[in-house]
């Protein structure tokens, strides 16, 4: 028996999809997880999502859908976490390709449904920004979610929309999300995290890292992203709720606008018009800025000294946790130094590692 899970926001949501599958369906069923190859610039220096022509070693599933096996490789200079995820997850990862707009994703879904005849179809979003109206001041990445939502609501098959970790993406507050959430489907526990092993030790997803941390009992305020957004870590963090798919579409003005788009450029233009920005434009600008920065060598003594100053200032803001991505940004290091920084901090101050977050402590 095969189950289909559509990961609304990319690799981090794909990790959460594997957690969800184990929690809800156990080991007897296999999942096909349809997900974007849309990684942060520290993984993939090219802005926007990757398509099938950005990889070698993909395997055809249907005419429009390719799976990403562990042997697949992104074609340089592109980067992707999907092959490594495929190696560590017991499921098939299929490439969700938005280059043909919502119409292309709809076609991919229809082909998969026909080919797999899945026992269930879940659309999973970590954080809940799939429920954005489009004018929220904290909204940062509406396009990927809107594309999947627009496609899912046009497929002639029952699809259940699930929101995990309400508010953990820092884009819509838990208070605003709470009235929109339906039935509680599951609350993740530390035991559920065993499903994904050590993936979150290397995968850069912040929202899924906080989902895992709250499942393990972390509580407080986590500072994330380059802007240092404060995200509450509460008892709501590890929950998964069902949301009516039609209600989500009624709220999401971008999803409604892009339903008939046939290119990513067309969908991106609607994002600029409705939300006032495109997250791909942000990535383009940041990528250009990053290429202008000269490479620096990581000096352990200097890093730890600046870390102490950062932590002192963060504690004054009421922050209890942060992500390694945010520390990297806050210390003005390059994304390529994130892993080296992580090893330095964990080896030097293991008591502060509250996997997979960094505990700023008292």
N, C-alpha and C positions, 0 to 999 in steps of 0.2 A: 504494500500500500504506500503510495507516494503522497506527500503533502507539499503544497506550494506556499512559500512565504516570500512576499515582496518586501524587501528592505527599502524603506522610503528614502533614507538619507545616505546610503553608501556603506562602506566597510564596517564602521562602528555598529550600524543597525544590523548588519549581517551577523556580527558576533552576538548581538542581543537576540537575533532570530534563532541562532543555535541554542542559546540558553532557554528561550521560550519553547522551542520544539521539545527539548528534553523534559521541561517542566510539565507541559500540557499533554504530550503524546508519548513520552517514554522512548524506549529504544526499539520498539517493534516496527516503527515506521521510518522510512527515509524521507528526507526533505530535499527539495530543490529550492535553493535560496537565490532569488533574482535580485541582483544588486548592482549598483553603479561601480565603475572604476573611476572614482572621483576622490582622490586623496589630497591631503594638505600639501602645501608647497614643500614642506620639509621631506616629503616622500616623492612627490611628483612635481618637478619644477615648472611643468607646463600648466597654464591655467585651464580650468574647465574639466569636463569628463573625458575619458578615453573611450574610443570605439574599438571594434574588433580589429581594425587595421593597425592598431597600436600594439598588438601582441603577436608573438609567434607561439605555436603550439596549442591554440584553441581547438576545441572539438565541436563539430556541428551537432546541435540537438534538433532544431527545426530549420526552416529556410532562413529565418531572421534571428535565431537565438543560438549563441555559442556558449559552451561551458568553459570554465577556466580551471584546468587541472593544475596540480602542483608543478608539473613540468613546463607550464606556460611561462613566457618571459615577456615583459614589456620591452618595446623597441626603444633604445636610447634616443633622445634624452628622457623619454617618458619613464615614470616609475609607477609601481602599483603594489599594494599590499595583498591583492587577491590571490596570487599564486601561493604565497606563504600561508594565507588563511585556508586555502584549499588543502594544503598539506596537513594542517592541524585540526581541521573540522571534519566530522564524519559525514558530511553532506556534499551534494553537488552544488557548486557555485555557478550560476549562469549570469552572463553579462547583460545588464540592463543598459541599452544604448539609446540615449536621448537625442542623437544627432538628427533624427527625423521627427522631432517634436513629439507631442502627445499622441499623434496618429501612429507614429512608429512604435511607441511603447505599447499602445493598444493592440497593434498587430502582433507584437511579440507575445503579449499575454494571451491573446486568442489562440495563437499557434501552440503555446505551451499547454493551455487548458485542453485543447483538442488532442495533443500528443500524449499528455500524461494522464488525463482523466483523474485529476487529483482528488483525494478524499476530502480535502479542505483547502481553502485559499485564505491566507491572512495577509493583510497589509499592515506592517509594523513600523511605527515611528517612535524613536526614542526622544523624549522631551516634550513633544506635543506641538511643535511649530507648524505641523500640518494643519492645525486648526486656526492658524492665523487668518485675520481678515485682510491683511496686507498693509495696514497703516500703523502698525504698532512701532513705537520708537525704538524698541530693543530688537526688532526683527533683523536678522543678519543673512539668513540663507533660505529664502522661501522657494526658490526655483525648483530644486530637486524634488522636494515634497509635493509641490503643486503639480509637477509633471506626472508623478506616479498616481496622485489622487485623481487627476483629470483622466488618466488612462483607465484606472480601475473602475471608475463609475460608468464607463462605456462598455465594459466587458459583459457579455451575456452569461454570467455565472455568479453565484453567491460569493461575495467577498466580505470578510469581517475585518473592520478597521480596529486595530489595537494601538493604544498609546502606553508606552512603558516609561517609567521615570518622569512623571509630569513635572515640567519646569526645569529639568536637569540640563537642557541645552542652553538655558539662560536667555531664551528668546521671547517666551511668554511666561509671566509669573504664575506660580501655582495657584494664587488667589483667583486669577482670571481664568485659569483652566478648570478649576474645580467644578463650576456649574455645568461645564460642557461634558464632563466625563460620565460614562454610563456604568454598567455593571463591573464590579471588581472581578477580574478573571483569575489573577494570581498575584501573590506577593513573593518576590524572589527572596531566597535565604542563602546563607553561606554555602549550604550543601549544593544549591543550584549552580554556584560558581565553579564547582569542580568540573562541570561539563566542558568548560572552555580552557582548562589547564592554565598555562602561563601566557596565553595570547596577549592579555592586556599589559603584560610587562614590556612588550615591544610595540604593540599597536597604538597609534597616537590618538585614538578617539577619546575625547574628554567626557562627553555625555555618557558613553557606555562605561567608562572608567568610574564615573560617579555612581552609575547604576549598580555596578559591582560593589563599590565601597559601601554604599548604603545597605546593600543586601548583607554585607559582612558586619554591619553595625555602626559605621562611621556616621557621626552627627556633628553639625556645626555649620560653618560657612566656607565654601570652597571658591577660591578666586581662579578664574579661567580666562583663556584666550589672550591675545595680545593686549586687549583693552582692559583686562583685569576685572571682568564682570563677576560680581558676587552671587553665588548660587547656593541657596539653602540646602543642606543635607538633613532631611527630616524623615519621619516614618512614612511619608508619602513616596519617598524616593524609589524604593524597590517595588512599587505596585504597578500592575498592568490592568488597564481598563479598556473595556469595549466602548466604542463611540459609533453612533449611527453614521454610516457612510454618506447618506444623503444630506444629513445635517452638516457634516464637514464640508461638503461641496457648496452648500448654501452659504456657509461662512467665508469660504476661501475664494475671494474675488479673482485672484490670479489663476487658480485652477479652472474656474468657469471660463475665463477669457481665452485660455490656451488650448481648449479641447480640440480644436480643429487645426492646430499648428502642425506644419509638415517639416519644419526645420528648427534646430535649436536657436538659431539667430532670431527667428520669428518669436519664439517663446521668450527669449531674453529681452526683446524689444517691449513686449507686454510687461515684463517685470519692471523695466525702467519707468514705464508709463504709470503702472498701478502702484508699485511700491516705492518708486522714486530712485531705484538703484537696481543693479544686477550684481549678484555675488561674484560672477565671473569677471566683471569689470574690476571689482575689488582685488581679485586674485591677479589680474593683469597688472594693476598698479603696484601691488606688493611684490610681484615677481620682478618687475623692472627695478624696484628699489633694492631688492635683495641682491640682484646681479651687480649693483654698483658698490656694494659693501665689500671692502677688502677682507680676505680670510684672516682670521686671527687664531693664534694658538691658545689653547686652554691652559691657563696658569692656575694650578690647584689652590695655592695660597690666596691669590687674588679673588678667585671664584668664591671661596669659603668666606672671605672677608665681606664681599659684596652680598653674599647670601645672608649673612648675619644682619646686615643693614636692611635688606629687603624684608626679612622675617620680622624684624623689630617694627618696621613701618606697617607691615600687614597685620600684625597683632593689634596695633593701635587702631586699625580699621575694623577690628572684630573678626578677622579672618582666622580660621582654624586649620584649613587644608588648602592645598593647591595642586596643580598638575605639573608634570615635568615639562610639558609644552610651555606653560605660563612662566615657570622659572627660567626656562631658556630665553624666552622673549624678554622677561624683566631684567635679566642680567646682560641683555644685549649680545647674546651669543647667536650663532647661526644655527639653523635647523639641523644641519649635518653634525653638530656637536651635541645634540640632545642625548644620544645614547652614552657618549663619553661622560657627559655631565651626570646622567642618571647613575652610572656605575660609581663615579666619584662620591656622590652624596650617599648612596646606599652603603658603600663600603666604609665611608668615613663616619657616618652617623646612622647606623642601622636602626636605632631606636625610633627614628622619625619616619621610617618607611611604613606607611599604613596602606598596604597594597590594595589597589595600584596607585594610591595618591601619596602625597608628601604631607606629613603632619607638621604644621608649623609649631605646634605645642604652646605651652604657656610661657 
